[in-house]
Amino acid sequence: MNENWLETILSELAVLHRSLGSAAKYKKPGTIERSAHLLLGQITSQGPAGVKALAEEFQLDISTVSRQAAALEKKGYVYRMPDPLDKRAYSLQITELGMKELMNYKQKRLADMGKLLKDWSAEDCEAFGQLLKKFNHTLLNSTSK
């Protein structure tokens, strides 16, 4: 691989990371944080999940996910469902309020992304999405080894 492309990729990833990490950009009233979006999205798409399973899915420490889950529970976005076999264990389920906040967040982010890419062709958007998905898959698989 051409080293100039590697430098370009690293540089552009740094710009992307800085842009996405900009707290002021998405910290508006009524929006949820990225971590909440990820956890709520996982629970919505895969069904109720325990903290351990969520931590494994996102390759995070259990204590990190536990703190995030407690914050979601405090806001009323999730509730605990006791495990019928192990009374000490529980799964998290999204509430109506959590689903509403998740959908509002998603719609806003989709609108924002649509504005950013309005001058891109459908083919470019499709290619970008597929390449980003491939990169993320490679990244996740390389960190789990």
DSSP file with accessible surface (Angstrom, degrees, kcal/mol):
  #  RESIDUE AA STRUCTURE BP1 BP2  ACC     N-H-->O    O-->H-N    N-H-->O    O-->H-N    TCO  KAPPA ALPHA  PHI   PSI    X-CA   Y-CA   Z-CA
    1    1 A M              0   0  179      0, 0.0     2,-0.2     0, 0.0     5,-0.0   0.000 360.0 360.0 360.0 139.8    0.0    0.0    0.0
    2    2 A N    >>  -     0   0   84      1,-0.2     4,-1.5     2,-0.1     3,-0.8  -0.418 360.0-141.6 -65.4 125.9    1.2    3.5   -0.9
    3    3 A E  H 3> S+     0   0  141      1,-0.3     4,-2.3     2,-0.2     5,-0.2   0.799  99.9  62.8 -63.3 -28.2    2.5    5.2    2.3
    4    4 A N  H 3> S+     0   0  104      1,-0.2     4,-2.2     2,-0.2    -1,-0.3   0.888 102.7  50.1 -63.1 -37.2    1.1    8.5    1.1
    5    5 A W  H <> S+     0   0  160     -3,-0.8     4,-2.9     2,-0.2    -2,-0.2   0.887 108.1  53.0 -67.8 -37.1   -2.4    6.9    1.3
    6    6 A L  H  X S+     0   0   76     -4,-1.5     4,-2.7     2,-0.2     5,-0.2   0.925 110.1  47.6 -63.3 -42.9   -1.7    5.7    4.8
    7    7 A E  H  X S+     0   0  124     -4,-2.3     4,-2.5     2,-0.2    -2,-0.2   0.913 112.4  49.7 -63.1 -42.2   -0.7    9.2    5.9
    8    8 A T  H  X S+     0   0   65     -4,-2.2     4,-2.9     2,-0.2     5,-0.2   0.934 111.5  48.8 -61.8 -45.6   -3.8   10.6    4.2
    9    9 A I  H  X S+     0   0   73     -4,-2.9     4,-2.6     2,-0.2     5,-0.2   0.942 113.0  46.8 -61.0 -48.1   -6.0    8.0    6.0
   10   10 A L  H  X S+     0   0  126     -4,-2.7     4,-1.9     1,-0.2    -1,-0.2   0.920 114.2  47.8 -61.1 -42.4   -4.5    8.7    9.4
   11   11 A S  H  X S+     0   0   66     -4,-2.5     4,-2.0    -5,-0.2    -2,-0.2   0.933 113.5  46.6 -64.6 -45.2   -4.8   12.5    8.9
   12   12 A E  H  X S+     0   0  111     -4,-2.9     4,-2.6     1,-0.2    -2,-0.2   0.866 110.0  53.6 -68.3 -34.0   -8.4   12.3    7.8
   13   13 A L  H  X S+     0   0   62     -4,-2.6     4,-3.0    -5,-0.2    -1,-0.2   0.893 107.2  52.3 -65.8 -37.4   -9.3    9.9   10.6
   14   14 A A  H  X S+     0   0   58     -4,-1.9     4,-2.4    -5,-0.2    -2,-0.2   0.922 110.7  47.2 -63.7 -42.3   -7.8   12.4   13.1
   15   15 A V  H  X S+     0   0   50     -4,-2.0     4,-2.7     2,-0.2    -2,-0.2   0.936 113.4  48.7 -63.9 -44.8  -10.0   15.2   11.6
   16   16 A L  H  X S+     0   0   74     -4,-2.6     4,-3.0     2,-0.2     5,-0.3   0.936 111.4  49.5 -60.6 -46.3  -13.1   13.0   11.7
   17   17 A H  H  X S+     0   0  148     -4,-3.0     4,-1.9     1,-0.2    -1,-0.2   0.924 112.3  47.5 -60.3 -45.2  -12.4   12.0   15.3
   18   18 A R  H  < S+     0   0  170     -4,-2.4     4,-0.4    -5,-0.2    -1,-0.2   0.926 114.0  47.6 -63.3 -42.8  -11.9   15.6   16.3
   19   19 A S  H >< S+     0   0   49     -4,-2.7     3,-1.0     1,-0.2    -2,-0.2   0.921 114.2  45.2 -66.0 -43.9  -15.1   16.7   14.5
   20   20 A L  H 3< S+     0   0   89     -4,-3.0    -1,-0.2     1,-0.2    -2,-0.2   0.798 110.6  55.5 -71.0 -27.1  -17.2   13.9   15.9
   21   21 A G  T 3< S+     0   0   56     -4,-1.9     2,-0.7    -5,-0.3    -1,-0.2   0.473  73.3 123.8 -84.4  -0.6  -15.9   14.5   19.4
   22   22 A S    X>  -     0   0   52     -3,-1.0     4,-0.8    -4,-0.4     3,-0.6  -0.455  47.1-162.8 -65.8 108.5  -16.9   18.1   19.4
   23   23 A A  H >> S+     0   0   64     -2,-0.7     4,-1.3     1,-0.2     3,-0.5   0.871  84.2  57.0 -62.8 -37.8  -19.0   18.4   22.5
   24   24 A A  H 34 S+     0   0   86      1,-0.2    -1,-0.2     2,-0.2    -2,-0.1   0.812  96.8  64.9 -66.6 -27.7  -20.7   21.6   21.5
   25   25 A K  H <4 S+     0   0   95     -3,-0.6    -1,-0.2     1,-0.2    -2,-0.2   0.868 119.1  17.0 -66.8 -38.6  -22.0   20.2   18.2
   26   26 A Y  H << S+     0   0   35     -4,-0.8     2,-1.6    -3,-0.5    -1,-0.2   0.390  95.0  99.9-118.9   4.0  -24.4   17.7   19.7
   27   27 A K     <  +     0   0  120     -4,-1.3    -1,-0.1    -5,-0.2     6,-0.1  -0.471  51.9 134.0 -90.0  64.3  -24.8   18.8   23.3
   28   28 A K    >   -     0   0  103     -2,-1.6     3,-1.7     4,-0.1    -3,-0.0  -0.826  67.8 -82.1-109.2 153.4  -28.1   20.5   22.7
   29   29 A P  T 3  S+     0   0  135      0, 0.0     3,-0.1     0, 0.0    -1,-0.1  -0.234 115.5  24.9 -53.5 138.5  -31.2   20.1   25.0
   30   30 A G  T 3  S+     0   0   54      1,-0.3     2,-0.3    -3,-0.0    -3,-0.0   0.492  96.6 112.7  86.6   1.8  -33.2   17.0   24.2
   31   31 A T    <   -     0   0   37     -3,-1.7    -1,-0.3    -5,-0.0     2,-0.2  -0.799  57.6-136.6-106.5 153.0  -30.3   15.0   22.6
   32   32 A I        -     0   0    6     -2,-0.3    -4,-0.1    69,-0.3     2,-0.1  -0.666  27.1-100.7-101.1 161.5  -28.7   11.9   24.0
   33   33 A E     >  -     0   0   92     -2,-0.2     4,-2.6     1,-0.1     5,-0.2  -0.369  31.6-109.1 -77.9 161.7  -25.0   11.2   24.2
   34   34 A R  H  > S+     0   0  171      1,-0.2     4,-2.6     2,-0.2     5,-0.2   0.900 119.0  52.7 -57.8 -43.0  -23.2    8.9   21.8
   35   35 A S  H  > S+     0   0   26      1,-0.2     4,-2.4     2,-0.2    -1,-0.2   0.910 110.3  48.2 -62.6 -39.7  -22.7    6.2   24.4
   36   36 A A  H  > S+     0   0    7      2,-0.2     4,-3.1     1,-0.2     5,-0.3   0.920 110.0  52.8 -65.1 -41.9  -26.5    6.2   25.2
   37   37 A H  H  X S+     0   0   53     -4,-2.6     4,-2.5     1,-0.2    -2,-0.2   0.926 110.9  47.0 -57.9 -45.7  -27.2    6.1   21.5
   38   38 A L  H  X S+     0   0   63     -4,-2.6     4,-2.2     2,-0.2    -2,-0.2   0.937 115.6  43.6 -65.2 -46.6  -25.0    3.0   21.0
   39   39 A L  H  X S+     0   0    3     -4,-2.4     4,-2.5     2,-0.2     5,-0.2   0.942 116.6  46.0 -66.2 -45.7  -26.4    1.1   24.0
   40   40 A L  H  X S+     0   0    0     -4,-3.1     4,-2.5     1,-0.2    -1,-0.2   0.899 112.8  51.4 -64.1 -39.6  -30.0    2.0   23.3
   41   41 A G  H  X S+     0   0   24     -4,-2.5     4,-2.6    -5,-0.3     5,-0.2   0.906 110.2  48.8 -63.0 -41.0  -29.5    1.1   19.6
   42   42 A Q  H  X S+     0   0   34     -4,-2.2     4,-2.8     2,-0.2     5,-0.3   0.928 112.8  47.0 -64.8 -44.9  -28.0   -2.3   20.6
   43   43 A I  H  X S+     0   0    3     -4,-2.5     4,-1.8     1,-0.2    -2,-0.2   0.909 113.7  49.5 -64.6 -39.1  -30.9   -3.1   23.0
   44   44 A T  H  < S+     0   0   56     -4,-2.5    -2,-0.2    -5,-0.2    -1,-0.2   0.924 118.6  36.9 -65.5 -44.8  -33.4   -2.1   20.4
   45   45 A S  H  < S+     0   0   78     -4,-2.6    -2,-0.2    -5,-0.2    -1,-0.2   0.850 130.3  28.6 -80.4 -31.8  -31.9   -4.1   17.6
   46   46 A Q  H  < S-     0   0  141     -4,-2.8    -3,-0.2     1,-0.3    -2,-0.2   0.485 106.5-120.3-109.0  -6.8  -30.8   -7.2   19.5
   47   47 A G     <  -     0   0   23     -4,-1.8    -1,-0.3    -5,-0.3    45,-0.1  -0.244  61.1 -12.0  92.8 177.7  -33.3   -7.2   22.4
   48   48 A P  S    S-     0   0   58      0, 0.0     2,-0.3     0, 0.0    45,-0.2  -0.157  70.3-178.2 -53.1 142.2  -32.8   -7.0   26.2
   49   49 A A  B     -A   92   0A  19     43,-1.4    43,-3.1     4,-0.0     2,-0.1  -0.995  23.5-121.9-145.8 149.4  -29.2   -7.5   27.2
   50   50 A G     >  -     0   0   16     -2,-0.3     4,-2.3    41,-0.3     5,-0.2  -0.410  34.4-106.8 -84.0 166.4  -27.1   -7.6   30.4
   51   51 A V  H  > S+     0   0   14     39,-0.4     4,-2.8     1,-0.2     5,-0.2   0.898 119.3  54.1 -61.1 -41.2  -24.3   -5.3   31.2
   52   52 A K  H  > S+     0   0  132      1,-0.2     4,-2.4     2,-0.2    -1,-0.2   0.934 109.4  47.0 -61.3 -45.6  -21.7   -8.1   30.5
   53   53 A A  H  > S+     0   0   50      1,-0.2     4,-2.4     2,-0.2    -1,-0.2   0.909 113.4  48.7 -63.9 -40.2  -23.1   -8.8   27.1
   54   54 A L  H  X S+     0   0    2     -4,-2.3     4,-2.2     2,-0.2    -2,-0.2   0.909 110.0  51.5 -66.4 -40.4  -23.1   -5.1   26.2
   55   55 A A  H  X>S+     0   0    2     -4,-2.8     5,-2.5     1,-0.2     4,-0.6   0.920 111.7  47.3 -62.2 -41.8  -19.6   -4.7   27.4
   56   56 A E  H ><5S+     0   0  128     -4,-2.4     3,-0.7     3,-0.2    -2,-0.2   0.916 110.1  53.1 -65.4 -41.7  -18.4   -7.6   25.3
   57   57 A E  H 3<5S+     0   0  102     -4,-2.4    -1,-0.2     1,-0.2    -2,-0.2   0.899 119.1  33.8 -60.4 -41.8  -20.3   -6.3   22.2
   58   58 A F  H 3<5S-     0   0   54     -4,-2.2    -1,-0.2    -5,-0.1    -2,-0.2   0.371 107.4-122.3 -98.4   5.1  -18.6   -2.9   22.5
   59   59 A Q  T <<5 +     0   0   87     -3,-0.7     2,-0.3    -4,-0.6    -3,-0.2   0.924  66.6 136.1  53.1  50.1  -15.3   -4.2   23.8
   60   60 A L      < -     0   0   77     -5,-2.5    -1,-0.2    -6,-0.2     2,-0.1  -0.835  63.3 -90.2-121.4 161.8  -15.6   -2.0   26.9
   61   61 A D    >>  -     0   0  100     -2,-0.3     4,-1.9     1,-0.1     3,-0.5  -0.446  34.4-124.3 -68.6 143.0  -15.0   -2.7   30.6
   62   62 A I  H 3> S+     0   0   85      1,-0.2     4,-2.9     2,-0.2     5,-0.2   0.884 111.2  57.3 -58.0 -38.2  -18.0   -3.9   32.5
   63   63 A S  H 3> S+     0   0   53      1,-0.2     4,-2.2     2,-0.2    -1,-0.2   0.878 105.2  51.6 -63.8 -34.5  -17.7   -1.0   35.0
   64   64 A T  H <> S+     0   0   38     -3,-0.5     4,-2.2     2,-0.2    -1,-0.2   0.951 113.5  42.6 -65.2 -48.6  -17.9    1.5   32.1
   65   65 A V  H  X S+     0   0    0     -4,-1.9     4,-3.1     1,-0.2     5,-0.2   0.886 111.3  56.5 -67.0 -36.0  -21.1    0.0   30.7
   66   66 A S  H  X S+     0   0   50     -4,-2.9     4,-2.5    -5,-0.2    -1,-0.2   0.922 108.5  46.6 -62.0 -43.1  -22.5   -0.4   34.1
   67   67 A R  H  X S+     0   0  155     -4,-2.2     4,-2.1     2,-0.2    -1,-0.2   0.916 114.0  48.2 -63.8 -43.2  -22.1    3.3   34.8
   68   68 A Q  H  X S+     0   0   47     -4,-2.2     4,-2.1     2,-0.2    -2,-0.2   0.916 112.0  49.2 -64.5 -41.1  -23.6    4.1   31.4
   69   69 A A  H  X S+     0   0    2     -4,-3.1     4,-2.6     1,-0.2    -2,-0.2   0.906 109.0  52.6 -65.2 -39.6  -26.6    1.8   32.0
   70   70 A A  H  X S+     0   0   46     -4,-2.5     4,-2.6    -5,-0.2    -1,-0.2   0.902 109.1  50.0 -63.0 -39.5  -27.2    3.3   35.5
   71   71 A A  H  X S+     0   0   46     -4,-2.1     4,-1.8     2,-0.2    -1,-0.2   0.902 111.1  48.9 -64.9 -41.0  -27.3    6.8   33.9
   72   72 A L  H  <>S+     0   0    7     -4,-2.1     5,-2.7     2,-0.2     6,-0.8   0.898 112.0  48.9 -65.0 -39.1  -29.8    5.5   31.3
   73   73 A E  H ><5S+     0   0   64     -4,-2.6     3,-1.3     4,-0.2    -2,-0.2   0.919 108.3  53.6 -66.7 -41.9  -31.9    3.9   34.0
   74   74 A K  H 3<5S+     0   0  190     -4,-2.6    -1,-0.2     1,-0.3    -2,-0.2   0.869 109.0  49.3 -61.2 -35.9  -31.8    7.2   36.1
   75   75 A K  T 3<5S-     0   0  104     -4,-1.8    -1,-0.3    -5,-0.2    -2,-0.2   0.543 118.1-113.9 -80.4  -7.9  -33.1    9.1   33.0
   76   76 A G  T < 5S+     0   0   29     -3,-1.3    22,-0.5    -4,-0.4    21,-0.3   0.669  83.1 121.2  84.5  18.4  -35.9    6.6   32.5
   77   77 A Y  S   <S+     0   0   29     -5,-2.7    18,-2.4    20,-0.2     2,-0.3   0.719  77.3  18.3 -86.9 -24.4  -34.5    5.3   29.2
   78   78 A V  E     -B   94   0A   4     -6,-0.8     2,-0.3    16,-0.3    16,-0.2  -0.940  64.0-156.5-138.8 161.7  -34.1    1.7   30.3
   79   79 A Y  E     -B   93   0A 114     14,-2.3    14,-2.5    -2,-0.3     2,-0.4  -0.956  26.4-107.7-135.8 158.9  -35.4   -0.6   33.0
   80   80 A R  E     -B   92   0A 112     -2,-0.3    12,-0.2    12,-0.2   -30,-0.0  -0.720  21.8-161.5 -89.8 134.5  -34.0   -3.8   34.6
   81   81 A M  E     -B   91   0A  69     10,-3.4    10,-2.8    -2,-0.4    -2,-0.0  -0.969  24.3-126.5-112.0 117.7  -35.6   -7.1   33.9
   82   82 A P  E     -B   90   0A  99      0, 0.0     8,-0.3     0, 0.0     5,-0.1  -0.328  21.5-115.6 -63.8 144.0  -34.6   -9.8   36.4
   83   83 A D        -     0   0   52      6,-2.4     6,-0.2     3,-0.6     5,-0.0  -0.707  18.3-145.3 -77.6 124.5  -33.2  -13.0   35.1
   84   84 A P  S    S+     0   0  103      0, 0.0     3,-0.2     0, 0.0    -1,-0.1   0.799  97.6  41.9 -65.4 -24.2  -35.7  -15.8   36.0
   85   85 A L  S    S+     0   0  164      1,-0.3     2,-0.5     2,-0.0     3,-0.1   0.803 122.8  34.2 -91.6 -32.0  -32.8  -18.3   36.5
   86   86 A D    >   -     0   0   54      1,-0.1     3,-1.7     3,-0.1    -3,-0.6  -0.890  65.5-165.0-128.2  99.8  -30.3  -16.1   38.3
   87   87 A K  T 3  S+     0   0  163     -2,-0.5    -1,-0.1     1,-0.3    -4,-0.0   0.676  89.2  59.3 -63.1 -15.5  -32.0  -13.5   40.6
   88   88 A R  T 3  S+     0   0  214     -6,-0.1    -1,-0.3    -3,-0.1     2,-0.2   0.744  98.4  71.3 -81.2 -24.7  -28.7  -11.6   40.9
   89   89 A A    <   +     0   0   35     -3,-1.7    -6,-2.4    -6,-0.2     2,-0.3  -0.545  60.1 177.8 -93.5 158.1  -28.6  -11.0   37.1
   90   90 A Y  E     - B   0  82A  56     -8,-0.3   -39,-0.4    -2,-0.2     2,-0.3  -0.979  20.4-135.7-152.1 161.3  -30.7   -8.7   35.0
   91   91 A S  E     - B   0  81A  35    -10,-2.8   -10,-3.4    -2,-0.3     2,-0.4  -0.878  23.6-122.7-116.5 153.9  -31.2   -7.6   31.4
   92   92 A L  E     -AB  49  80A   2    -43,-3.1   -43,-1.4    -2,-0.3     2,-0.4  -0.825  25.2-171.6 -98.6 135.5  -31.8   -4.0   30.3
   93   93 A Q  E     - B   0  79A  45    -14,-2.5   -14,-2.3    -2,-0.4     2,-0.1  -0.971  25.7-115.0-124.3 141.5  -34.9   -3.2   28.2
   94   94 A I  E     - B   0  78A  14     -2,-0.4   -16,-0.3   -16,-0.2     2,-0.2  -0.475  27.8-141.0 -76.0 143.2  -35.6    0.1   26.6
   95   95 A T     >  -     0   0   31    -18,-2.4     4,-2.6    -2,-0.1     5,-0.2  -0.471  28.8-102.0 -92.9 173.0  -38.6    2.2   27.8
   96   96 A E  H  > S+     0   0  184      2,-0.2     4,-2.6     1,-0.2     5,-0.2   0.908 126.1  49.9 -60.8 -42.3  -41.0    4.2   25.7
   97   97 A L  H  > S+     0   0   76    -21,-0.3     4,-2.7     2,-0.2     5,-0.2   0.919 110.1  50.3 -62.7 -42.8  -39.2    7.4   26.7
   98   98 A G  H  > S+     0   0    0    -22,-0.5     4,-2.6     2,-0.2    -2,-0.2   0.914 111.5  48.2 -60.9 -42.5  -35.8    5.7   25.8
   99   99 A M  H  X S+     0   0   64     -4,-2.6     4,-2.7     2,-0.2     5,-0.2   0.917 111.2  50.7 -64.8 -41.6  -37.2    4.7   22.4
  100  100 A K  H  X S+     0   0  125     -4,-2.6     4,-2.6     2,-0.2    -2,-0.2   0.939 112.8  45.3 -61.7 -47.4  -38.6    8.3   21.8
  101  101 A E  H  X S+     0   0   26     -4,-2.7     4,-2.6     2,-0.2   -69,-0.3   0.898 112.9  51.4 -63.4 -41.3  -35.2    9.9   22.7
  102  102 A L  H  X S+     0   0    6     -4,-2.6     4,-2.8    -5,-0.2    -2,-0.2   0.935 112.0  45.9 -61.7 -45.3  -33.3    7.3   20.5
  103  103 A M  H  X S+     0   0   70     -4,-2.7     4,-2.8     2,-0.2     5,-0.2   0.907 112.7  50.1 -67.0 -40.1  -35.6    8.0   17.5
  104  104 A N  H  X S+     0   0   80     -4,-2.6     4,-2.2    -5,-0.2    -1,-0.2   0.930 113.2  46.6 -61.6 -45.2  -35.3   11.8   18.0
  105  105 A Y  H  X S+     0   0   11     -4,-2.6     4,-2.6     2,-0.2     5,-0.2   0.938 113.4  48.8 -60.9 -46.5  -31.5   11.6   18.2
  106  106 A K  H  X S+     0   0  100     -4,-2.8     4,-2.7     1,-0.2     5,-0.2   0.916 110.7  49.7 -63.3 -43.5  -31.4    9.3   15.1
  107  107 A Q  H  X S+     0   0  117     -4,-2.8     4,-2.4     2,-0.2    -1,-0.2   0.908 112.1  48.4 -62.9 -41.4  -33.6   11.6   13.1
  108  108 A K  H  X S+     0   0   58     -4,-2.2     4,-2.7    -5,-0.2    -2,-0.2   0.937 113.2  46.7 -64.3 -44.9  -31.6   14.6   14.0
  109  109 A R  H  X S+     0   0   60     -4,-2.6     4,-2.7     2,-0.2    -2,-0.2   0.890 111.8  51.2 -66.2 -38.1  -28.3   12.9   13.1
  110  110 A L  H  X S+     0   0   96     -4,-2.7     4,-2.8    -5,-0.2    -1,-0.2   0.917 111.4  47.9 -64.0 -41.7  -29.8   11.6    9.8
  111  111 A A  H  X S+     0   0   51     -4,-2.4     4,-2.2     2,-0.2    -2,-0.2   0.925 112.5  49.1 -63.9 -44.1  -30.9   15.1    8.9
  112  112 A D  H  X S+     0   0   32     -4,-2.7     4,-2.1     2,-0.2    -2,-0.2   0.924 113.2  46.4 -60.3 -44.8  -27.4   16.5    9.8
  113  113 A M  H  X S+     0   0   89     -4,-2.7     4,-2.3     1,-0.2    -2,-0.2   0.907 109.6  54.7 -66.3 -39.4  -25.7   13.8    7.7
  114  114 A G  H  < S+     0   0   42     -4,-2.8     4,-0.4     1,-0.2    -1,-0.2   0.903 108.3  49.0 -59.7 -40.2  -28.1   14.4    4.8
  115  115 A K  H >< S+     0   0  144     -4,-2.2     3,-0.8     1,-0.2     4,-0.2   0.904 111.0  50.3 -65.4 -41.7  -27.2   18.1    4.9
  116  116 A L  H 3< S+     0   0  109     -4,-2.1     3,-0.3     1,-0.2    -2,-0.2   0.877 119.2  36.4 -63.3 -37.6  -23.5   17.3    4.9
  117  117 A L  T >< S+     0   0   33     -4,-2.3     3,-2.2     1,-0.2    -1,-0.2   0.260  79.9 114.0-102.3  14.3  -23.8   14.9    2.0
  118  118 A K  T <  S+     0   0  146     -3,-0.8    -1,-0.2    -4,-0.4    -2,-0.1   0.784  80.7  47.3 -59.3 -28.3  -26.4   16.7   -0.1
  119  119 A D  T 3  S+     0   0  138     -3,-0.3    -1,-0.3    -4,-0.2     2,-0.3   0.410  93.8  97.9 -93.6   1.8  -23.9   17.4   -2.9
  120  120 A W  S <  S-     0   0  112     -3,-2.2     2,-0.1     1,-0.1    -3,-0.0  -0.642  78.2-114.4 -87.1 149.2  -22.6   13.8   -3.0
  121  121 A S     >  -     0   0   46     -2,-0.3     4,-2.4     1,-0.1     5,-0.2  -0.386  25.2-113.7 -74.4 159.5  -24.0   11.4   -5.6
  122  122 A A  H  > S+     0   0   77      1,-0.2     4,-2.6     2,-0.2     5,-0.2   0.887 119.3  54.6 -59.7 -37.5  -25.9    8.4   -4.4
  123  123 A E  H  > S+     0   0  141      1,-0.2     4,-2.7     2,-0.2    -1,-0.2   0.903 107.8  48.2 -64.7 -42.4  -23.1    6.2   -5.6
  124  124 A D  H  > S+     0   0   93      2,-0.2     4,-2.8     1,-0.2    -1,-0.2   0.909 112.1  49.3 -64.3 -42.0  -20.5    8.1   -3.6
  125  125 A C  H  X S+     0   0   44     -4,-2.4     4,-2.5     2,-0.2    -2,-0.2   0.928 112.6  47.6 -62.6 -43.7  -22.7    7.9   -0.5
  126  126 A E  H  X S+     0   0  118     -4,-2.6     4,-2.5     2,-0.2    -2,-0.2   0.936 113.7  47.1 -62.6 -46.1  -23.2    4.1   -1.0
  127  127 A A  H  X S+     0   0   47     -4,-2.7     4,-2.8     2,-0.2     5,-0.2   0.921 112.1  50.3 -63.2 -43.7  -19.5    3.6   -1.5
  128  128 A F  H  X S+     0   0   89     -4,-2.8     4,-2.6     1,-0.2     5,-0.2   0.932 111.6  48.4 -60.8 -45.5  -18.6    5.7    1.5
  129  129 A G  H  X S+     0   0   36     -4,-2.5     4,-2.3    -5,-0.2    -2,-0.2   0.924 113.4  46.6 -60.7 -44.4  -21.0    3.7    3.7
  130  130 A Q  H  X S+     0   0  101     -4,-2.5     4,-2.4     2,-0.2    -2,-0.2   0.911 114.1  47.1 -67.3 -41.3  -19.7    0.4    2.5
  131  131 A L  H  X S+     0   0  115     -4,-2.8     4,-2.8     2,-0.2    -2,-0.2   0.899 112.5  49.8 -68.2 -38.2  -16.1    1.3    3.0
  132  132 A L  H  X S+     0   0   64     -4,-2.6     4,-2.8    -5,-0.2     5,-0.2   0.919 111.2  49.4 -65.9 -41.0  -16.7    2.7    6.4
  133  133 A K  H  X S+     0   0  142     -4,-2.3     4,-2.4    -5,-0.2    -2,-0.2   0.930 112.1  48.3 -62.2 -44.1  -18.6   -0.4    7.4
  134  134 A K  H  X S+     0   0  144     -4,-2.4     4,-2.5     2,-0.2    -2,-0.2   0.922 112.2  49.3 -63.1 -42.5  -15.7   -2.5    6.1
  135  135 A F  H  X S+     0   0   82     -4,-2.8     4,-3.0     1,-0.2    -2,-0.2   0.941 111.7  48.0 -63.2 -47.2  -13.2   -0.4    8.0
  136  136 A N  H  X S+     0   0   75     -4,-2.8     4,-2.8     2,-0.2     5,-0.2   0.898 111.3  50.8 -61.8 -40.2  -15.1   -0.6   11.2
  137  137 A H  H  X S+     0   0  117     -4,-2.4     4,-2.3    -5,-0.2    -1,-0.2   0.938 112.8  46.2 -61.8 -45.4  -15.4   -4.4   10.8
  138  138 A T  H  X S+     0   0   81     -4,-2.5     4,-2.1     2,-0.2    -2,-0.2   0.925 113.1  50.4 -62.1 -43.7  -11.7   -4.7   10.3
  139  139 A L  H  X S+     0   0   78     -4,-3.0     4,-1.7     1,-0.2    -2,-0.2   0.937 111.9  46.3 -62.1 -47.4  -11.0   -2.4   13.2
  140  140 A L  H  X S+     0   0   86     -4,-2.8     4,-1.0     1,-0.2    -1,-0.2   0.897 113.9  48.5 -64.2 -40.0  -13.2   -4.4   15.6
  141  141 A N  H  < S+     0   0   66     -4,-2.3     4,-0.3    -5,-0.2    -1,-0.2   0.835 110.0  51.9 -70.1 -31.6  -11.8   -7.7   14.5
  142  142 A S  H >< S+     0   0   67     -4,-2.1     3,-0.6     1,-0.2    -1,-0.2   0.834 109.0  49.9 -75.4 -29.3   -8.2   -6.5   14.8
  143  143 A T  H 3< S+     0   0   80     -4,-1.7    -1,-0.2     1,-0.2    -2,-0.2   0.696 104.2  58.7 -82.2 -16.7   -8.7   -5.2   18.4
  144  144 A S  T 3<        0   0   73     -4,-1.0    -1,-0.2    -5,-0.2    -2,-0.2   0.508 360.0 360.0 -88.1  -3.6  -10.3   -8.5   19.6
  145  145 A K    <         0   0  208     -3,-0.6    -3,-0.0    -4,-0.3    -4,-0.0  -0.553 360.0 360.0 -94.2 360.0   -7.2  -10.5   18.6
